[in-house]
Amino acid sequence: MADLLDQERRLLFARFDNDDAWRLGSLLVELARERDLPVTVDVRRGEQQLFHYALPGTSADNDAWIERKIRVVRRYGHASYLVGQQFRDQGTSFEAASRLDPDRYAAHGGAFPVLVRGVGPVGTVTVSGLPQLEDHRLVVLAVERFLAEVA
């Protein structure tokens, strides 16, 4: 848990606009292509979808997973993997203990809040298509690289 919380503390954007969403989404697609990963990538600011791309090997099911993961980030203000891990650390599961409709919410890895320094969460960056920890790690890697490039 400490590592997951640390990721959110250090992965802060100075700002986040439409061009940033495009560059971050494109970086994620590039990373996925380099690794031949069948993922769908989604980047949003608020409710607005600014970037969406599905690589070969994905389906509309990935879009549904993205929506469910994003709802968790919006409700809890934390990465979807972190939220799921909090429940696992308590000896239960998100599905069993959250009392939220599992058809609408999924605390599975892959959705990460776009956090702007001094502002807080302004959007989400999400990947779907891999096992949940791998989805989470891919998003974190992309955000780290993006922030290193704009620094």
C-alpha positions in Angstrom: 0.0 0.0 0.0 2.8 2.4 0.8 4.2 2.1 -2.7 0.8 2.7 -4.3 0.2 5.8 -2.1 3.7 7.0 -2.9 2.9 6.8 -6.7 0.0 9.1 -6.3 2.0 11.5 -4.1 4.9 11.8 -6.6 3.1 11.5 -10.0 1.7 15.1 -10.1 1.1 17.1 -13.2 1.9 20.9 -13.3 -1.1 21.2 -15.6 -3.3 19.0 -17.8 -4.9 20.1 -21.0 -6.1 18.5 -24.3 -2.6 18.4 -25.8 -1.2 16.7 -22.6 -4.0 14.1 -22.9 -3.1 13.4 -26.5 0.7 13.1 -25.7 0.1 10.9 -22.7 -2.3 8.6 -24.6 0.0 8.4 -27.5 2.9 7.5 -25.2 0.8 4.7 -23.7 0.0 3.4 -27.2 3.7 3.5 -28.1 4.7 1.6 -25.0 2.0 -1.0 -25.7 3.1 -1.4 -29.3 6.7 -1.8 -28.3 5.6 -4.7 -26.0 3.0 -6.1 -28.4 0.3 -5.6 -25.7 -3.4 -5.9 -26.5 -4.7 -3.0 -24.6 -7.3 -0.2 -24.9 -6.1 3.3 -23.7 -8.3 6.0 -22.4 -7.5 9.5 -21.1 -10.1 12.0 -19.7 -10.2 15.4 -18.1 -13.3 15.5 -16.0 -16.1 13.8 -17.9 -14.6 14.5 -21.3 -12.9 11.7 -23.1 -9.8 13.3 -24.8 -8.0 10.2 -26.0 -9.2 6.6 -26.7 -7.4 3.9 -28.7 -7.9 0.2 -29.0 -4.9 -1.9 -30.1 -5.4 -5.2 -32.0 -6.5 -8.0 -29.7 -9.0 -5.9 -27.7 -12.8 -5.7 -27.8 -15.7 -3.7 -26.6 -15.3 -5.6 -23.3 -12.2 -3.5 -22.7 -14.2 -0.3 -23.1 -16.7 -1.6 -20.5 -13.8 -2.4 -18.1 -12.5 1.1 -18.6 -15.8 2.7 -17.6 -16.1 0.5 -14.5 -12.5 1.3 -13.4 -12.9 5.1 -14.0 -16.0 5.1 -11.8 -13.9 3.7 -8.9 -11.3 6.4 -9.4 -13.9 9.1 -9.4 -15.7 7.8 -6.4 -12.6 7.1 -4.2 -10.1 9.6 -5.6 -7.4 7.0 -5.9 -6.1 4.5 -8.5 -8.4 1.6 -9.1 -5.7 -0.9 -8.1 -5.0 0.9 -4.8 -8.7 0.8 -4.0 -8.9 -2.9 -4.7 -5.8 -3.5 -2.6 -7.2 -1.6 0.4 -10.1 -4.1 0.4 -7.8 -7.1 -0.1 -5.6 -5.9 2.8 -8.7 -5.9 5.0 -9.3 -9.6 4.1 -12.2 -9.0 1.8 -12.8 -7.9 -1.7 -14.2 -4.8 -3.3 -17.1 -6.7 -4.8 -18.0 -8.2 -1.4 -17.6 -5.2 0.8 -18.1 -2.0 -1.2 -21.8 -2.5 -1.7 -21.4 -1.0 -5.1 -22.9 -2.6 -8.3 -20.0 -4.7 -9.8 -21.6 -4.1 -13.3 -20.8 -0.4 -12.8 -17.6 -0.4 -10.6 -14.4 -2.4 -10.8 -11.6 -1.9 -8.4 -9.1 -3.6 -10.8 -5.8 -2.1 -11.8 -5.5 0.1 -14.7 -7.2 3.5 -13.9 -5.1 6.2 -12.4 -6.1 9.7 -11.4 -4.6 12.6 -13.2 -3.5 14.7 -10.3 -2.5 18.4 -10.8 -0.3 19.9 -8.1 -2.3 22.3 -5.9 -5.6 21.3 -7.6 -6.1 17.6 -7.1 -7.7 15.0 -9.4 -8.8 16.5 -12.7 -9.1 13.3 -14.8 -8.1 9.7 -15.4 -5.7 7.7 -17.5 -6.8 4.1 -18.0 -5.6 0.9 -19.6 -7.5 -2.3 -20.0 -6.5 -5.7 -21.5 -3.8 -7.2 -19.2 -3.9 -8.7 -15.8 -4.8 -5.9 -13.4 -1.3 -5.4 -11.9 0.2 -5.2 -15.4 -2.5 -2.7 -16.4 -1.6 -0.6 -13.4 2.2 -0.8 -14.0 1.8 0.2 -17.6 -0.1 3.3 -16.7 2.4 4.3 -14.0 5.3 3.8 -16.4 3.6 6.0 -18.9 2.9 8.8 -16.4 6.4 8.6 -15.1 7.9 9.0 -18.6 5.5 11.7 -19.5 6.3 13.7 -16.4 10.0 13.2 -16.9 9.7 14.5 -20.5 7.8 17.7 -19.5 10.0 18.5 -16.5 
